[in-house]
Structure formats: C-alpha cells, structure tokens
Amino acid sequence: MSEEIERTARRFSSIVLIVIIVVLVLSLTALYQAYELYLTNDPTVGYYLLIGFVGLALSTYMLFQTRRRIQGFTLKTPPITTTIVCSKCGLKNVRNFERGDYILKELGPCTKCEGTMMISAIYREVKQKGKKEKVFT
Amino acid sequence: MYVMIREIEGSLLRLKFIRDEGRKIAIKTIKETGKPEVDPTKRVDQFLEYVTIPPQSMDPAGIVWKLEHILDVREDRFKDDVKLMAPAADETNINNLENTLEAAAALNIIYKVIRHFYILGKKTLSLYIIMQIQMILPLIMREAEAYASALKAFSFGQPIGDGAGALVAAKLMHGHRKQKIEKDCVVAKVPLEGRTAYVIKAEGPGGNVGKPGEAIKRVVEKNDGKISAIIMIDAALKLEGEKPGEIAEGVGAAIGGPGTEQYKIEESILKYKIPINAVIIKEDIGDAVSPMRKEIFDATEVAVETVKRVIKERTKEGDTIIIAGIGNSIGVGQ
C-alpha cells in the first residue's frame, strides 16, 4: 500500500514538473514574441510581456516549492549539552552528550581537588528563528 | 478536493518517512545495545503491530483495576519481548529500548490511521472524510514530529521534557538514602525546612514512569495517614502563547497517563483527608517527549524553590509530607 502512495506521489511530482516546464517554455515564448512585436511597434507587446513575466515568476516559484518539499524530508538531531560540575570546588566542564550520560551521574574524581565530578545538567538549547511572534500577554 | 488530497499525500509521505526512520532507529539501537544473536527485524515489526484491548466499560464498576491489570500485563509482555530481542541489555537499556519501541509503534499507528482515511476518502470520493483528516493534519504532524524526536532521545537515554517532575524530585533526594518502593519507584526520607519529606520518583536513569500512585498510597498507609500535605510536581501541556518552563501552582493530583495512578492517589487522600498541592512545569507536546530544553531544565530549579515555599506556607515544622516528582525518569538518576 505504501508503495502505491509513493508511486502516486512520484507520478504527481512528474506531472508537476511537466507543468512547470510547459509554463516555463510558454512564458519564454511569450517574451520572445513580445520582443518580435516590439521591433514592429505592435501595441499588444505589453500583454505578451505581462504573460511572459507572470509565467516565468510562477514556474520559478513552483520549482522552488518542489525543491523545498524534497529538502524537508530529514529528521534533525539537535545538539545536546552535558554539564559536569565538581561538587567541591565547582569546576565546570561542558561537552556534547555521550551515550550513558545521565543527570546526577558521578564521573570520578575532580582534576583540581579531591571532590567528585558529577553530571549536573543535560539539555538542548533551542535557537529562536525568524521574527518574534506578537504574543498577547 | 484535489488540493486537499494532495496535501494529505504530502503529509502521508512525510509520516511514512518518519515511521520508517523510527523503525530503523529501533532496530539499530537493539543491535547496538542488545547484541542479539538473530536479526531482530521480524520481532520489531511484530512489536509495532502490538494491540492492547481496553476493558469493557458497560459496567464501569472496578474498571480502574481491570485497566491497571491489562496495562501491567502489557508492560510485562513488552519487557519480556525486549529481553528476547536484546539479551545483552541491562535494566536501564531494557527500559530505554522499551520506550524507543513504544514511540516507533505510536508512529506506526499514526501513519496507518491517516493512510486509512486517505484511502477511504479516495475510494468513496467523500469530501467529508477527506476534509476531516485534512483539518486535523497539522496537529497530527506536530505529534508525529514530537514522537520522532522522542525516538532519538529514548535510544540515546537522554532526559526528556516530561521528566521535569522526576528531575525536581531527584534534586531534592540527591545525597540521601533511597529505597525501592513499588514498581520502578524510589523513595527517600529527606529532612526539608524542618519537616520530614518522603520524596518519591520513578527509578532512573532508565526510561520508566513507575507507579507513583501506588508508592504514595504505600507511604500514606505506612504513616497511618498522618501526612500533612502531598506536593506533586509534573510537566503539563502549555497553551500557545505561554512560555515553556513557566511554573504554575494549584491543587489536585498532578499526574497524567491512563488515570489509574491518579485514581489511587485520590482514594488515599480522600480516606485520610490529606491536602494535595500541585506544581506544574509548562511545556508543549514537542518539548514533553523530545530532549529536555534549557528553559525546562532551568525551570526545575525554580520548581524546587516553589516546593520549598509551599512546604513553608502550607505545613508546620515537624510535619510529615510527601513530595512526588512525576514523569519519565529517562536520563535522570537519583
């Protein structure tokens, strides 16, 4: 069943691609036609120019949209930070998360004093992207 | 209608991708941590199709215990299956693998339900079937993305947002003697602000939520009901517009899940008329099941201070209280 959906999607993607190419070719033809008419001082040149540019913009936009959809098929792994702190002298060490890490895990003696190093925090930092949302407070 | 079908198709493809990735992650993690002698793929596929039939509710009397029994059987069966798939895995890894497989199974179900409505809509050419699935699709996709993040967190044993309550309890009980109480729960007797606090949490660092309701009931009975207050700390879903990591206080049993544990707590507090307070840490569904974000981690420190303030305000010196940190203890020791 899933293969059927994949096949359908692929078929639709190729249909979309054909539509994009056709629109692109037609708009380029319209632009060329506009150029020809411009040389003969024909008053309909404006219409051809408009059709040509609108078609060009539309096909480019559709092409970028298709590309964006393909790029969206990934699972992102956010970077996770592990903070290790000495319970006695407060020596702090921050590194990437490693399998087997857990909060409050003791990691052995401190390199500076006789205290014990312990994982005090494991978290991911989320960077706020884009413009700030207007929140009604 | 064509536009809606196209939209569902796109989402369905993404769901399929997430589902397949989840399955792959689960199999890879089992191979890495469990060192199985035979290929676990077939068993994983069987696991993903596992069904749990809830008890009949025509006569609702006693349904809580029936549901609890079914859930216990399910958990034991899951654990046994994981042990068979990953014979070299220790207790912590077994719990993490079980959580990983459960997340993969959830993704499988989401994909199959959406696929069902998509095919049904196309077969019947019913605008209403297509429309209803298209309307809830953004929420479903959000949930699926959240489970995808959960999968990675579970497979690596990273603390998740839902573990905020467990982390608060872990901070309070750290350095004190712990003992096992009930299924997958630990309790520590901690002197706090001149009171004696029984701090309860699910045993970490493996991924499990334990049975905090049963643990609270046990401590209450052990103290003949002489408990001045119960404080429960849990992560709760925030509304859009609220900041992740916001703390809210209230009353009542702050615990999610199927409801069996909440029922037990409410029965215990009613029997002895024990006041119950709740401290909740707000987060959205994505944050709840994905690796703990910094804002939520920082909020646990604020929650510890809130708990101490509630103790001072709501109880007297010399009182005995219960503090229960609710949530999945994956990646959180004690």
Boltz contact constraints between the chains, C-beta under 6 A:
constraints:
  - contact:
      token1: [A, 2]
      token2: [B, 16]
      max_distance: 6.0
  - contact:
      token1: [A, 5]
      token2: [B, 12]
      max_distance: 6.0
  - contact:
      token1: [A, 9]
      token2: [B, 9]
      max_distance: 6.0
  - contact:
      token1: [A, 9]
      token2: [B, 13]
      max_distance: 6.0
  - contact:
      token1: [A, 73]
      token2: [B, 17]
      max_distance: 6.0
  - contact:
      token1: [A, 75]
      token2: [B, 21]
      max_distance: 6.0
  - contact:
      token1: [A, 75]
      token2: [B, 148]
      max_distance: 6.0
  - contact:
      token1: [A, 77]
      token2: [B, 152]
      max_distance: 6.0
  - contact:
      token1: [A, 80]
      token2: [B, 158]
      max_distance: 6.0
  - contact:
      token1: [A, 80]
      token2: [B, 291]
      max_distance: 6.0
  - contact:
      token1: [A, 99]
      token2: [B, 156]
      max_distance: 6.0
  - contact:
      token1: [A, 102]
      token2: [B, 205]
      max_distance: 6.0
  - contact:
      token1: [A, 102]
      token2: [B, 331]
      max_distance: 6.0
  - contact:
      token1: [A, 102]
      token2: [B, 333]
      max_distance: 6.0
  - contact:
      token1: [A, 103]
      token2: [B, 159]
      max_distance: 6.0
  - contact:
      token1: [A, 103]
      token2: [B, 332]
      max_distance: 6.0
  - contact:
      token1: [A, 103]
      token2: [B, 333]
      max_distance: 6.0
  - contact:
      token1: [A, 104]
      token2: [B, 170]
      max_distance: 6.0
  - contact:
      token1: [A, 104]
      token2: [B, 174]
      max_distance: 6.0
  - contact:
      token1: [A, 104]
      token2: [B, 333]
      max_distance: 6.0
  - contact:
      token1: [A, 105]
      token2: [B, 333]
      max_distance: 6.0
  - contact:
      token1: [A, 121]
      token2: [B, 297]
      max_distance: 6.0
  - contact:
      token1: [A, 122]
      token2: [B, 159]
      max_distance: 6.0
  - contact:
      token1: [A, 122]
      token2: [B, 331]
      max_distance: 6.0
  - contact:
      token1: [A, 123]
      token2: [B, 292]
      max_distance: 6.0
  - contact:
      token1: [A, 123]
      token2: [B, 294]
      max_distance: 6.0
  - contact:
      token1: [A, 123]
      token2: [B, 297]
      max_distance: 6.0
  - contact:
      token1: [A, 124]
      token2: [B, 291]
      max_distance: 6.0
  - contact:
      token1: [A, 124]
      token2: [B, 293]
      max_distance: 6.0
  - contact:
      token1: [A, 125]
      token2: [B, 294]
      max_distance: 6.0
  - contact:
      token1: [A, 126]
      token2: [B, 293]
      max_distance: 6.0
  - contact:
      token1: [A, 135]
      token2: [B, 241]
      max_distance: 6.0
